[in-house]
Amino acid sequence: MTMTMDDTVPLSRGFIRDMANLDSSSVLSRHPTFIAQVLQIKELSSTQAGGPRRFRFVLSDGDHFVQCMLATQLNDIVLNNRVERGHTINVRQYTPSEMKEKLVVILLDFEVLSQYGIRDKIGAPASIDSKTNRQAPQPAQATYSNGSTGSTTFYGEQKPQVAPKTESTYSAAPPYASAPPRPHNYYTIEGLSPYQNKWTIKARVTFKSEIKHWHNQRGEGKLFAVNLLDETGEIKATAFNDQVDAYFDLLQEGEVYYISKCRVNTAKKQFSNLDHDYELTFERDTEIEKCTDTGATEVPQLRFNFVESLGKLMDVQKDAIVDVMGVIKTVGDCAQITSKSSGRPYDKRDIVLVDPSGVSVQLTVWGTQAVQFSANPDDIVAVKGAKVSEFNGRSLSLLQSSTITVNPDISEAHSLKGWFDMKGRNATFSSLQSVGSTSIGGRPENVKTIKQIRDEQLGMQDQPDYFSVKGTVLFIRNETIAYAACPTESCNKKLTDDGDGWRCEKCNKSFPDPVYRYILMFAIYDHTGQMWVSSFDDVGKVILGKPAGDYMRLRDEDNSTYLDEIQKCTGKTYLFRVRAKAETYQNTTRPRYSAMSATPLNYAQESTNLVKLIQSFGLA
């Protein structure tokens, strides 16, 4: 790489010229990194609602300048003003590309060379926008089109007339029968974006879904999806209709493939458990070839981003998607349940996992995975893409895109196995479902005092906050403790008394009697303060001890006894799991606290936790 000390800044002169005249692999070989000056930073208009913000850079090597697209994972550098126009940067990872006959560099990693400060433009860099001068094995005489010469580039310069591109052609056989030529350097999955139109990735299929069929007003169709992995990241790819027939049998879990000519779209996060900002769609021209050479071993088998420990799940928000690793403590039988909403049967199996944090967590496996699950107690499992649930505390549930790997050959699994053989096999564990607040050493992690809840202003942000609090029931509002609910399973809508019966507008039915469901408002206190909490039927049954219908009948028969029975339910202490969300009423915003679960304290376990806490401070 040729350097020059123009105004003391060592710009990589000649880099952009080489990029215009050499193929991508030669450019990356000759210039693994380069130093350039930032001439412009501009945010692009979003083409898709909710899509990631995109930034365009213009970089100069002192002789020429080139347009660049910033990878979205680097957006914080711009948003936090850590790079500005006039800065010098050292680009450590990039991808040369071409878009509509223009040179483009995809910036994947760079550092700002702050020692050179912010300077005026160095030199008089000129534009090299096209690759029409690129050297080719069989150069042909350039023939220029008769298009208009009046249009201009983004920089205000006149667009040159461009020779037609010469592209390789492939046979009309199935797209994977005639594979694209193998480049020496492949694009990284991390660097894929809609701003590239010529790329080939080398990736391993880590997950493959079953074929799914759909029917709606626009018609019917089918699809399947795969997750593709290389050493830089993982991305989802989906095939529809004809592409299902073309690729479903070809793509197999664990195998490595060369893949090119897919459409790159903004990722639909609600349908994926991967971090990538984009996802791929297989199209008619997509080309896929199985990698049968020794290079397949270079692609990693697995990629996880484990939570620190099972105990840390208490700090993870509900519905978050996580990777976890644990030792199987117990494996439940496969059972079948019926969905309340659809009436369809589902197979499920509950597994209990443990780790050195001293807690156990229930993992629910569904469908075919539940039926075929063959791991045994004491096996190590690595789970990718589990959903965090708040069922009776904290639990995990597998999604259709989740995967379980039994006894993976990775360092974390070997370390966990060593711990279990030496200490864990005979250890006792606290369940995240029953205790919900214990981590390593029994020290409470996510339990707040009422004063901490107020001091930290939990619930006053845009997103709700979740926490646990140990509180004693001080008072229960007895004016309205329940409502008349629809008896239809999974409905629970409020009924109206029409004189002849109770009517549900949602179900469009009338019923002779309602089913009463709790809707409580009660105050709890601890040694630091008092707070009001609302709750629904599940928590109401725990606090009041019997179905709401019993209290409603008692109120009609003997109101004095009804009030006495409610009063008897105060003075009891529970571990509440609470959701806090800001609400505005009459121009005043305040948090609303809703109890999602209530667990009576296990005083024996609480005493053990306190002993461990005291011991952790060296006081006993």
Secondary structure, DSSP 4 states (H G I P E B T S, - for coil): ---EEETTEEE-TTHHHHHHHS-HHHHHHH-SSEEEEEEEEEEPPPSSTTPPP-EEEEEE-SSEEEEEEE-GGGHHHHHTT-S-TT-EEEEEEEEEEEETTEEEEEEEEEEE-GGG-S-PPPS--EE----TT---SS----------S--B-TTSPBPPP-PPP------SS-TTTSPPPPPSSPPPGGG--TT--S-EEEEEEEEEPPPEEEEETTEEEEEEEEEEE-SS-EEEEEEETHHHHHHTTT--TT-EEEEE--EEEE--GGG-----SEEEE--TT-EEEE--SGGGGGS-S----B-S-GGGGGGSPTT-EEEEEEEEEEEPPPEEEE-TTT--EEEEEEEEEE-TTSEEEEEEEEHHHHHH----TT-EEEEEEEEEE-TTS-EEEEEEEEEEEES-SSHHHHHHHHHHHHTGGG---EETTTT-SB-GGG-BSSB--HHHHHHTTTT-SSS-EEEEEEEEEEEE--S--EEEE--STTT-PBPEE-SSSEEETTTTEEESS-EEEE-EEEEEEETTEEEEEEE-HHHHHHHHSS-HHHHHHHHHH-HHHHHHHHHTT-S-EEEEEEEEEEEEETTEEEEEEEEEEEEE--HHHHHHHHHHHHHHTT--
